[in-house]
Amino acid sequence: MTVGFLSLAAVAEQPALPAEVLTVDQAVQIALANNRNLKIVSLGLDSSKEKLAAEKTRRLPSFNTYVFASQLLQPINFTVQAGQFGTYPGIGPIPATNTNITTPSQPTAYVFGTASQPLLTLYKINIHIHGEELSVEQAVQKVREERISIVDDVRQAYYSIVEIQNAIDATEASIKQYEELDRITTQYLDEQVVLKSELLEVKAKLADEEFKLLQYQDKLASAKESLNNLLGRDINTPFSAVNPTELSTAEDNLPQAQALALAQNPKVKEAEITVKQADNARRLVKSQYLPDLGASFHYLSPFGVNFVPQNVMGIGFEFNWEPFDWGRRRDEVNEKVIAVEQSKLSLDDTKAQILINLDTQFRALHEARVAVSVATAKKEASTEKLREVTQKYAQQTALLRDVLQQQSAVEGSNAEYNEAMAKFWTAKANFQKAIGEE
């Protein structure tokens, strides 16, 4: 038992592995490779591709076999009259007398076989297949839309972690400041320079900051578990995030961002595909004016039935056409033409909405960037002033009240800075999503 306790103690004392430094781009790549919801949507795309492959086989010859096996409930009887097949000189009538032919009650079977190759019908089949190809393209855009949504979720979760980490850093800095104040104030109390209530006030603020630190640490642990789940990996995987504050070229160039959004945003692509699908549906309905024409081979063989051909075969063409439909096909075509116009208007509206949203996010991003600069300047100024006031307090040329007041100002500027950074990262993620960037 002693050896076992020693072993457990040795394991417990082993240093923990350092957490990996995870950038937002690395987090995005891991999520795109492992996210479970994305895999589900991707399987839907695979299903659409298999359906398209199955539809393409309709261009090829089709083979059908039908077998009807049965037991006759009563005999099949019929009579061939004398001379039924003619009367010939020197031979006489065939047959010479009335002849009864009977198939007794016994098992019988009929085998039907056909082989058909569509000809003119291939035009309609190809239009239908093109519609399935458009459905596959639409499924591709659905996958892209899901990818962009997952990327946005990952970025938002990642930036939330960075925000919490910054809050932890600021809180730890405040704790160090209060610990230094506690040390100086304890010394001044021994020297009877300050009142005991002032020392207790410092200790209370120190305890409050330590409690805030605990809350932030718990919040950070939950946020990391959520991000790990988005990445499709063990929720307990340790990592640390870094501050991404740079802007890409597109984030500084609105016309370039607009061009990118119209070129790659999946909602625009889906609207364009909808226009093509509406036009393809119009072509399919219009193709109903054409007849169905195909080459066919037919085979029939009855088994167990007397006096009938045992193998009947024929090859030819199958033709099917409805010459008069009371204007039904014309009305159906007109309906599809209207649907095409509707889809084109919807495409224009989608593009306009994409650009409006992009412009709004572009402006919000640059406002957030300026707000970060302002908050940074305030933070640096209040931190420097706190250093100066603390130094004066240590030299007994400033009151504790002045230090605590400035410390509150620093905490306020830190909170303002954190809020500005959080808004910046949110705006950055929203802008990238508006472009359609993965």
C-alpha positions in Angstrom: 0.0 0.0 0.0 2.9 2.4 0.8 4.4 1.8 -2.6 1.0 2.5 -4.3 0.6 5.8 -2.4 4.2 6.8 -3.3 3.5 6.0 -7.0 0.3 8.2 -7.0 2.2 11.0 -5.3 5.0 10.8 -7.9 2.4 11.0 -10.7 0.7 13.9 -9.1 3.9 15.8 -8.8 4.8 15.5 -12.5 4.7 18.9 -14.2 1.8 19.5 -16.5 2.5 19.7 -20.2 2.6 23.3 -21.5 -0.6 24.3 -23.3 -0.2 24.8 -27.1 -0.5 28.3 -28.5 -3.5 28.1 -30.8 -4.0 30.9 -33.4 -7.5 31.7 -34.8 -6.5 30.4 -38.2 -5.3 27.1 -36.7 -8.6 26.8 -34.8 -10.5 27.4 -38.1 -8.5 24.7 -39.9 -9.0 22.1 -37.1 -12.8 22.9 -37.1 -13.1 22.5 -40.8 -11.4 19.1 -40.6 -13.2 17.7 -37.6 -16.5 19.5 -36.9 -19.3 17.0 -36.6 -22.1 19.1 -38.0 -20.0 19.9 -41.1 -19.4 16.2 -41.7 -23.2 15.6 -41.6 -23.8 18.3 -44.2 -20.9 17.0 -46.3 -22.6 13.6 -46.3 -25.7 15.2 -47.7 -23.6 16.5 -50.6 -22.2 12.9 -51.2 -25.8 11.7 -51.3 -26.7 14.3 -54.0 -23.7 13.2 -56.0 -24.9 9.5 -55.8 -28.4 10.5 -56.9 -26.9 12.3 -59.9 -24.9 9.3 -60.9 -28.0 7.1 -60.7 -30.0 9.6 -62.9 -27.3 9.5 -65.6 -27.9 5.8 -66.1 -31.3 6.6 -67.6 -29.4 7.5 -70.8 -28.4 3.9 -71.2 -30.5 0.9 -72.5 -32.9 -0.5 -69.9 -33.6 -4.2 -69.6 -36.8 -5.6 -68.0 -37.9 -9.2 -67.3 -41.3 -10.3 -66.2 -42.2 -13.9 -65.3 -45.7 -15.1 -64.5 -45.7 -18.6 -63.1 -49.2 -20.1 -62.4 -51.3 -23.2 -62.0 -54.2 -23.5 -64.5 -57.5 -23.8 -62.6 -59.1 -25.5 -65.6 -57.8 -26.9 -68.9 -57.5 -24.6 -71.9 -59.6 -26.1 -74.7 -60.1 -24.9 -78.2 -61.1 -26.6 -81.5 -59.4 -26.2 -84.9 -62.1 -26.7 -87.5 -61.6 -29.0 -90.5 -60.0 -27.1 -93.4 -59.1 -24.3 -91.1 -55.7 -24.1 -92.7 -57.0 -24.6 -96.3 -57.9 -27.3 -98.7 -55.3 -28.5 -101.2 -55.5 -30.7 -104.3 -54.4 -34.2 -103.7 -54.3 -33.6 -100.0 -57.7 -32.3 -99.0 -58.6 -30.1 -96.1 -56.1 -29.4 -93.3 -57.0 -30.6 -90.8 -59.1 -33.3 -92.3 -61.5 -33.3 -89.3 -62.3 -31.1 -86.4 -59.3 -31.2 -84.0 -59.5 -30.5 -80.2 -56.4 -29.1 -78.6 -56.2 -29.1 -74.8 -53.7 -27.9 -72.2 -54.5 -29.8 -69.0 -54.6 -28.2 -65.6 -50.9 -28.0 -65.0 -48.2 -25.4 -64.1 -47.5 -22.8 -66.8 -45.2 -19.9 -67.1 -45.0 -16.8 -69.2 -41.7 -15.0 -69.7 -41.7 -11.4 -71.0 -38.4 -9.6 -71.8 -37.8 -6.1 -73.2 -34.7 -4.0 -74.0 -35.3 -0.3 -74.7 -32.9 2.5 -75.7 -34.3 6.1 -75.5 -33.7 8.2 -78.7 -35.6 11.4 -78.9 -36.4 11.1 -75.2 -32.7 11.6 -74.5 -33.3 15.3 -74.9 -35.8 15.3 -72.0 -33.5 13.0 -69.9 -30.5 15.4 -70.4 -32.6 18.3 -69.2 -33.6 16.4 -66.1 -30.0 15.4 -65.4 -28.9 19.0 -65.8 -31.5 19.8 -63.1 -29.8 17.2 -60.8 -26.4 18.7 -61.5 -27.7 22.1 -60.4 -29.0 20.4 -57.2 -25.5 19.1 -56.6 -24.1 22.6 -57.1 -26.7 23.9 -54.6 -25.6 21.2 -52.1 -22.0 22.4 -52.6 -23.1 25.9 -51.6 -25.0 24.6 -48.6 -21.7 22.9 -47.5 -19.9 26.2 -48.0 -22.5 28.1 -46.1 -22.2 25.6 -43.2 -18.4 25.9 -43.4 -18.6 29.7 -43.2 -21.1 29.5 -40.3 -18.8 27.1 -38.4 -15.8 29.4 -39.1 -17.8 32.3 -37.7 -18.7 30.3 -34.6 -15.1 29.4 -34.1 -13.9 32.9 -34.5 -16.5 34.3 -32.1 -15.7 31.6 -29.6 -11.9 32.2 -30.0 -12.3 36.0 -29.6 -14.4 35.4 -26.5 -11.5 33.4 -25.0 -9.1 36.2 -25.9 -11.4 38.7 -24.2 -11.5 36.6 -21.0 -7.7 36.1 -21.1 -7.3 39.9 -21.3 -9.6 40.4 -18.4 -7.6 37.8 -16.4 -4.4 39.7 -17.2 -5.9 43.0 -16.1 -7.3 41.4 -12.9 -3.9 39.8 -12.1 -2.3 43.2 -12.6 -4.9 44.7 -10.2 -4.2 42.0 -7.7 -0.4 42.8 -7.8 -1.2 46.5 -7.3 -3.4 45.8 -4.3 -0.9 43.4 -2.9 1.7 46.2 -3.1 -0.7 48.6 -1.5 -1.4 46.1 1.2 2.3 45.8 1.9 2.8 49.5 2.0 -0.3 50.2 4.0 0.5 47.5 6.6 3.9 49.1 7.0 2.2 52.5 7.5 -0.2 51.1 10.0 2.7 49.8 12.1 4.2 53.3 11.8 0.7 54.7 12.7 0.6 56.8 9.5 -2.7 55.3 8.3 -5.9 54.1 10.0 -6.7 50.4 10.3 -9.9 51.0 8.3 -7.8 52.0 5.4 -5.8 48.8 5.5 -9.0 46.8 5.8 -10.4 48.7 2.7 -7.3 47.7 0.7 -7.7 44.0 1.9 -11.3 44.0 0.9 -10.5 45.3 -2.6 -7.8 42.7 -2.9 -10.2 39.9 -1.9 -12.8 41.3 -4.4 -10.2 41.2 -7.2 -9.2 37.6 -6.3 -12.8 36.6 -6.4 -13.2 38.2 -9.9 -10.1 36.3 -11.0 -11.7 33.0 -9.9 -14.8 33.9 -11.9 -12.9 34.8 -15.0 -10.8 31.5 -14.7 -14.0 29.5 -14.5 -15.5 31.4 -17.4 -12.3 30.8 -19.4 -12.5 27.0 -18.7 -16.1 26.8 -20.0 -15.2 28.9 -23.1 -12.3 26.6 -23.9 -14.4 23.5 -23.6 -17.0 25.0 -26.0 -14.3 25.9 -28.5 -12.7 22.4 -28.2 -16.2 20.9 -28.9 -16.5 23.1 -32.0 -13.1 21.9 -33.2 -14.3 18.3 -32.8 -11.7 17.3 -30.3 -11.5 16.4 -26.6 -13.0 19.3 -24.6 -10.2 19.1 -22.1 -7.5 19.7 -24.6 -5.3 22.6 -23.2 -4.4 25.6 -25.3 -3.9 29.4 -25.1 -5.1 32.0 -27.5 -3.3 35.0 -28.9 -4.5 38.5 -29.8 -5.2 38.9 -33.5 -5.5 42.6 -34.2 -4.2 43.1 -37.8 -6.5 43.9 -40.7 -6.4 42.1 -44.1 -6.2 44.0 -47.4 -9.9 43.4 -48.0 -10.7 45.0 -44.6 -9.1 48.3 -45.8 -10.6 48.2 -49.3 -14.4 48.4 -49.6 -14.6 47.9 -53.4 -12.4 44.9 -53.2 -14.5 43.5 -50.3 -17.7 44.1 -52.3 -16.3 42.2 -55.3 -15.2 39.3 -53.1 -18.6 39.1 -51.5 -20.5 39.0 -54.8 -18.0 36.4 -56.1 -17.8 34.0 -53.2 -20.7 34.6 -50.8 -22.7 31.3 -50.9 -26.1 33.1 -50.7 -25.3 34.8 -54.0 -24.2 31.5 -55.5 -27.4 29.8 -54.3 -29.6 32.6 -55.8 -27.7 32.2 -59.1 -28.3 28.5 -59.1 -32.0 29.1 -58.3 -32.3 31.2 -61.5 -30.6 28.3 -63.5 -33.0 25.8 -61.9 -36.0 27.9 -62.8 -34.9 28.1 -66.4 -34.1 24.4 -66.5 -37.6 23.7 -65.2 -39.0 25.9 -68.1 -37.0 23.9 -70.6 -38.2 20.6 -69.1 -41.8 21.6 -69.4 -41.4 22.9 -72.9 -39.8 19.6 -73.9 -43.2 17.9 -73.3 -44.2 19.2 -76.8 -41.8 16.6 -78.2 -42.9 12.9 -78.5 -41.2 10.1 -76.7 -39.3 7.9 -79.2 -37.1 4.9 -78.4 -35.9 1.7 -79.9 -37.2 -1.5 -78.3 -36.7 -5.3 -78.4 -39.5 -7.5 -77.1 -39.5 -11.2 -76.3 -42.3 -13.5 -75.2 -42.2 -17.2 -74.3 -45.0 -19.2 -72.8 -44.1 -22.5 -71.1 -46.6 -25.4 -70.6 -49.2 -24.1 -73.1 -49.9 -26.3 -76.2 -50.2 -25.1 -79.7 -48.8 -21.6 -79.3 -45.5 -20.2 -80.4 -42.7 -20.8 -77.8 -40.6 -17.8 -78.8 -42.0 -14.5 -80.0 -39.5 -11.7 -80.7 -39.7 -8.3 -82.3 -37.6 -5.2 -82.7 -38.8 -1.8 -83.6 -39.6 1.7 -82.3 -41.8 2.9 -79.5 -43.6 6.2 -80.1 -45.8 8.1 -77.6 -47.2 11.6 -78.1 -50.1 13.6 -77.0 -51.0 15.8 -80.0 -53.7 17.9 -78.3 -53.7 19.0 -74.7 -56.2 21.9 -74.6 -53.4 24.5 -74.0 -52.1 22.7 -70.8 -48.4 22.7 -71.9 -48.6 26.3 -73.0 -49.9 27.4 -69.6 -47.3 25.3 -67.8 -44.5 26.9 -69.9 -45.9 30.4 -69.1 -45.9 29.5 -65.4 -42.2 28.5 -65.5 -41.3 31.7 -67.4 -42.8 33.7 -64.6 -40.8 31.7 -62.1 -37.6 32.5 -64.0 -38.4 36.2 -63.7 -39.1 35.9 -60.0 -35.8 34.1 -59.4 -33.9 36.8 -61.3 -35.5 39.5 -59.2 -34.7 37.5 -56.1 -31.0 37.3 -57.2 -30.8 41.1 -57.6 -32.3 41.6 -54.2 -29.9 39.0 -52.6 -26.9 40.9 -54.1 -28.2 44.2 -52.8 -28.8 42.8 -49.3 -25.3 41.2 -49.3 -23.7 44.6 -50.2 -25.8 46.5 -47.7 -24.8 44.1 -44.9 -21.1 44.2 -46.1 -21.0 48.0 -46.1 -22.5 48.1 -42.6 -20.0 45.6 -41.3 -17.2 47.4 -43.0 -18.1 50.7 -41.2 -18.6 48.9 -37.9 -15.2 47.3 -38.2 -13.4 50.6 -38.8 -15.3 52.3 -36.0 -14.3 49.4 -33.7 -10.7 49.8 -34.8 -10.7 53.5 -33.9 -12.4 52.7 -30.6 -9.6 50.3 -29.7 -7.0 53.0 -30.4 -8.9 55.4 -28.1 -9.3 52.8 -25.3 -5.6 51.9 -25.6 -4.6 55.5 -25.1 -6.9 55.9 -22.1 -5.6 52.6 -20.6 -1.9 53.6 -21.0 -2.6 57.1 -19.5 -4.5 55.8 -16.5 -1.9 53.0 -15.9 1.0 55.5 -15.9 -0.9 57.9 -13.6 -1.5 55.0 -11.2 2.2 54.2 -11.2 3.0 57.8 -10.4 0.4 58.1 -7.6 1.5 54.8 -6.1 5.1 56.0 -6.1 4.0 59.2 -4.3 2.1 57.1 -1.8 5.2 55.0 -1.1 7.0 58.3 -0.5 4.2 59.6 1.8 3.4 62.5 -0.6 0.0 61.1 -1.6 -3.0 59.7 0.2 -4.3 56.2 0.0 -7.6 57.6 -1.2 -5.8 59.0 -4.2 -4.3 55.6 -5.0 -7.6 53.8 -4.7 -9.4 56.4 -6.8 -6.8 56.0 -9.5 -6.9 52.2 -9.2 -10.6 52.4 -9.9 -9.9 54.6 -12.9 -7.4 52.0 -14.2 -10.0 49.2 -13.7 -12.5 51.3 -15.6 -10.1 51.9 -18.5 -9.2 48.2 -18.6 -12.9 47.3 -18.8 -13.4 49.9 -21.5 -10.4 48.5 -23.4 -11.6 44.9 -23.1 -15.1 46.0 -24.3 -13.6 47.8 -27.3 -11.4 44.8 -28.2 -14.4 42.5 -27.9 -16.5 44.7 -30.3 -13.5 44.9 -32.7 -13.2 41.1 -32.8 -16.9 40.6 -33.2 -17.0 43.2 -36.0 -14.0 41.5 -37.7 -15.8 38.1 -37.6 -19.0 39.6 -38.9 -17.2 41.3 -41.7 -15.4 38.1 -42.8 -18.7 36.2 -42.7 -20.3 39.0 -44.9 -17.6 38.5 -47.5 -18.1 34.7 -47.4 -14.6 34.0 -46.2 -13.8 30.6 -44.7 
